């Protein structure tokens, strides 16, 4: 038998694949941010709530309910006609349907916000509960979408820093980062990753609990207009800020692990 030569292809694999030949996940932060819809997505998500509050103040609860449903349907149809992603519109339509059903059953306008309050509180508690078990949910999601050993985010720059890179492009990932195989060391065995993911999980939990807590206080005070305002302000705008911090931290973790 003769030893395999460098050109025999033994032990080689295409870049971006693991030792089994599977394509390594590549996560692009721009794609995720685009999925949020930007300012237009914020308007689409906020429109049914605003329509409900305005119509409720003018014509009563039933008018507000029809206005909210009509606004959600309008967003859905416009996205459908423009052949844009309807994922947000469908989920929004479903959520509005449940919200108006609760408000209609109780006869109180403030109950339109019950679903959002409960959802925020449940998610916040679930996030905090994952930390003592050393399975911080932000880490679970991040490692599923973009495993840190692949280094797929290590070379990314934040949108506002791209002008500093050559040609407006994000810097290339570290040499060999995409050719790395899955390490024997699980991400949960890296204290730095677990610690950072835990703090990010706390940040997300605080965001949801803040939203739910503020809205709960306003719900008890029966301040429908303020409930709508808090729903908009503490919704996608706050989420976008927390997401930007998360992406920055995760990119640093990827550089840390690929450098190691």
C-alpha positions as CSV (number, residue, x, y, z in Angstrom):
1,X,0.0,0.0,0.0
2,X,1.2,3.5,-0.7
3,X,0.5,6.6,1.3
4,X,-2.1,8.9,0.0
5,X,-0.6,11.9,-1.7
6,X,-1.7,15.5,-1.3
7,X,-3.7,15.4,-4.5
8,X,-5.6,12.1,-3.7
9,X,-8.3,14.1,-2.0
10,X,-8.1,11.9,1.1
11,X,-9.0,13.7,4.2
12,X,-10.1,16.8,2.3
13,X,-13.5,18.3,2.3
14,X,-15.0,21.4,0.7
15,X,-14.9,24.6,2.6
16,X,-18.0,25.2,4.7
17,X,-18.7,21.5,5.4
18,X,-18.1,19.3,8.4
19,X,-16.3,15.9,8.6
20,X,-19.4,14.2,7.3
21,X,-19.7,16.4,4.3
22,X,-22.7,18.3,5.5
23,X,-22.9,22.0,4.8
24,X,-22.0,24.0,7.8
25,X,-24.7,26.6,8.8
26,X,-23.9,30.1,7.7
27,X,-25.8,32.8,9.6
28,X,-26.2,36.3,8.1
29,X,-27.2,38.9,10.6
30,X,-28.6,41.1,7.7
31,X,-31.0,38.3,6.8
32,X,-32.3,38.1,10.4
33,X,-32.6,41.9,10.7
34,X,-34.4,42.0,7.4
35,X,-36.9,39.4,8.7
36,X,-37.9,41.9,11.4
37,X,-39.1,44.1,8.6
38,X,-37.2,47.3,9.6
39,X,-39.3,50.4,10.1
40,X,-42.0,49.1,7.8
41,X,-42.3,45.9,9.9
42,X,-42.7,48.1,13.0
43,X,-45.5,50.0,11.3
44,X,-47.2,46.8,10.1
45,X,-47.0,45.3,13.6
46,X,-48.3,48.4,15.3
47,X,-51.1,49.3,12.9
48,X,-53.8,47.0,14.3
49,X,-53.2,48.2,17.8
50,X,-53.3,51.8,16.8
51,X,-56.4,51.2,14.7
52,X,-58.1,49.5,17.7
53,X,-57.4,52.3,20.2
54,X,-58.4,55.1,17.8
55,X,-61.6,53.4,16.7
56,X,-62.5,52.3,20.2
57,X,-62.2,55.9,21.4
58,X,-64.4,57.1,18.5
59,X,-67.1,54.4,18.2
60,X,-66.7,52.0,21.1
61,X,-65.4,48.5,21.5
62,X,-67.1,46.8,18.6
63,X,-65.8,49.5,16.2
64,X,-62.3,49.1,17.6
65,X,-62.4,45.3,17.1
66,X,-63.5,45.7,13.5
67,X,-60.8,48.3,12.9
68,X,-58.1,46.1,14.4
69,X,-59.1,43.1,12.3
70,X,-59.4,45.3,9.2
71,X,-55.9,46.7,9.7
72,X,-54.4,43.3,10.2
73,X,-56.2,42.0,7.0
74,X,-55.0,45.1,5.1
75,X,-51.3,44.4,6.1
76,X,-51.7,40.8,5.0
77,X,-53.3,41.7,1.6
78,X,-50.7,44.4,0.8
79,X,-47.8,42.0,1.5
80,X,-49.5,39.3,-0.5
81,X,-50.1,41.6,-3.5
82,X,-46.5,42.9,-3.4
83,X,-45.2,39.3,-3.1
84,X,-43.4,40.0,0.1
85,X,-42.9,37.7,3.1
86,X,-46.3,37.2,4.8
87,X,-44.9,35.4,7.8
88,X,-45.2,38.4,10.0
89,X,-48.6,39.3,8.6
90,X,-50.0,35.8,9.2
91,X,-48.7,35.7,12.8
92,X,-50.0,39.2,13.4
93,X,-53.4,38.3,12.0
94,X,-53.6,35.3,14.3
95,X,-52.6,37.3,17.4
96,X,-55.1,40.0,16.6
97,X,-57.8,37.4,16.1
98,X,-57.2,36.0,19.6
99,X,-56.9,39.5,21.1
100,X,-60.2,40.7,19.7
101,X,-61.9,37.5,20.7
102,X,-60.9,38.0,24.3
103,X,-61.9,41.7,24.3
104,X,-65.2,40.8,22.6
105,X,-66.0,38.1,25.2
106,X,-65.2,40.3,28.2
107,X,-66.6,43.5,26.7
108,X,-63.6,45.5,27.9
109,X,-61.2,47.3,25.6
110,X,-58.2,46.7,27.9
111,X,-58.5,42.9,27.4
112,X,-57.3,43.4,23.9
113,X,-53.8,43.5,25.4
114,X,-54.2,40.4,27.7
115,X,-52.6,38.0,25.2
116,X,-49.5,40.2,24.8
117,X,-49.1,40.7,28.5
118,X,-49.3,36.9,29.3
119,X,-47.0,36.1,26.4
120,X,-44.3,38.5,27.6
121,X,-44.4,37.3,31.2
122,X,-44.3,33.6,30.2
123,X,-41.4,34.1,27.8
124,X,-39.5,36.2,30.4
125,X,-39.9,33.6,33.1
126,X,-38.9,30.7,30.7
127,X,-35.7,32.6,29.7
128,X,-34.7,33.1,33.4
129,X,-35.5,29.5,34.3
130,X,-33.1,28.2,31.6
131,X,-30.1,29.8,33.3
132,X,-29.7,27.7,36.5
133,X,-29.6,24.6,34.3
134,X,-26.7,26.0,32.3
135,X,-28.9,25.9,29.1
136,X,-29.4,29.6,28.6
137,X,-32.0,29.8,25.8
138,X,-30.3,32.6,23.9
139,X,-27.2,30.3,23.7
140,X,-29.4,27.4,22.5
141,X,-30.9,29.5,19.8
142,X,-27.6,31.1,18.8
143,X,-25.7,27.8,18.6
144,X,-28.6,26.3,16.5
145,X,-28.6,29.2,14.0
146,X,-24.9,29.9,14.0
147,X,-22.6,27.3,15.7
148,X,-19.7,29.3,17.2
149,X,-17.1,26.7,16.1
150,X,-17.9,27.4,12.5
151,X,-17.1,31.1,13.0
152,X,-19.7,32.1,10.5
153,X,-20.3,35.5,12.2
154,X,-16.7,36.1,13.2
155,X,-16.0,38.3,10.3
156,X,-19.2,40.3,10.3
157,X,-19.3,44.0,11.0
158,X,-22.3,45.9,12.3
159,X,-24.2,47.8,9.6
160,X,-23.0,51.2,10.8
161,X,-19.3,50.1,10.8
162,X,-19.3,48.8,7.3
163,X,-18.1,52.0,5.7
164,X,-14.8,51.5,7.5
165,X,-14.2,48.2,5.6
166,X,-12.8,48.0,2.1
167,X,-15.4,48.5,-0.6
168,X,-18.1,48.7,2.1
169,X,-17.9,45.0,2.6
170,X,-17.6,43.2,5.9
171,X,-14.1,41.8,6.6
172,X,-13.5,38.2,5.6
173,X,-13.7,35.6,8.4
174,X,-10.5,34.3,9.9
175,X,-8.5,32.0,7.7
176,X,-9.7,28.4,8.1
177,X,-12.7,29.4,10.2
178,X,-15.2,27.7,7.9
179,X,-13.0,24.7,7.4
180,X,-13.0,23.8,11.1
181,X,-14.6,20.5,12.1
182,X,-17.0,20.2,15.0
183,X,-14.8,20.4,18.1
184,X,-15.0,17.7,20.8
185,X,-15.6,20.5,23.3
186,X,-19.3,21.4,23.5
187,X,-20.2,25.1,23.7
188,X,-21.6,24.5,27.2
189,X,-18.1,23.4,28.3
190,X,-16.7,26.8,27.4
191,X,-17.2,29.0,30.5
192,X,-17.0,32.2,28.5
193,X,-19.7,31.2,26.1
194,X,-22.0,30.0,28.9
195,X,-21.4,33.1,30.9
196,X,-22.1,35.5,28.0
197,X,-25.1,33.6,26.8
198,X,-26.5,33.7,30.3
199,X,-26.2,37.5,30.5
200,X,-27.8,37.8,27.1
201,X,-30.6,35.6,28.3
202,X,-31.0,37.8,31.3
203,X,-31.1,40.8,29.0
204,X,-33.9,39.3,26.8
205,X,-35.8,38.2,29.9
206,X,-35.6,41.7,31.3
207,X,-37.0,43.0,28.0
208,X,-40.0,40.7,28.1
209,X,-40.6,41.2,31.8
210,X,-40.4,45.0,31.5
211,X,-42.9,45.0,28.7
212,X,-45.3,42.7,30.5
213,X,-44.9,44.4,33.8
214,X,-45.5,47.9,32.5
215,X,-48.5,46.8,30.5
216,X,-49.9,44.9,33.5
217,X,-49.8,48.0,35.6
218,X,-51.5,50.0,32.9
219,X,-54.0,47.2,32.4
220,X,-55.0,47.3,36.1
221,X,-55.3,51.1,35.8
222,X,-57.5,50.6,32.7
223,X,-55.4,53.0,30.6
224,X,-56.2,51.8,27.1
225,X,-54.4,54.6,25.3
226,X,-51.2,54.1,27.4
227,X,-51.4,50.4,26.9
228,X,-51.3,50.9,23.2
229,X,-48.4,53.4,23.5
230,X,-46.4,51.0,25.6
231,X,-47.2,48.1,23.3
232,X,-45.6,50.1,20.4
233,X,-42.6,51.6,22.2
234,X,-41.7,48.4,24.1
235,X,-42.3,46.2,21.0
236,X,-40.2,46.0,17.9
237,X,-38.1,49.2,18.6
238,X,-36.8,47.8,21.9
239,X,-36.4,44.4,20.4
240,X,-34.3,45.8,17.6
241,X,-31.9,47.4,20.1
242,X,-31.6,44.2,22.2
243,X,-31.1,42.2,19.0
244,X,-28.3,44.5,17.9
245,X,-26.5,44.0,21.3
246,X,-27.0,40.2,21.0
247,X,-25.5,40.0,17.5
248,X,-22.5,42.1,18.5
249,X,-21.9,39.8,21.5
250,X,-22.4,36.6,19.5
251,X,-19.9,37.8,16.8
252,X,-17.3,38.4,19.6
253,X,-17.9,34.9,20.9
254,X,-17.3,33.5,17.4
255,X,-14.0,35.3,17.1
256,X,-13.0,34.1,20.5
257,X,-13.8,30.5,19.7
258,X,-12.3,30.4,16.2
259,X,-9.2,32.1,17.4
260,X,-8.9,29.4,20.0
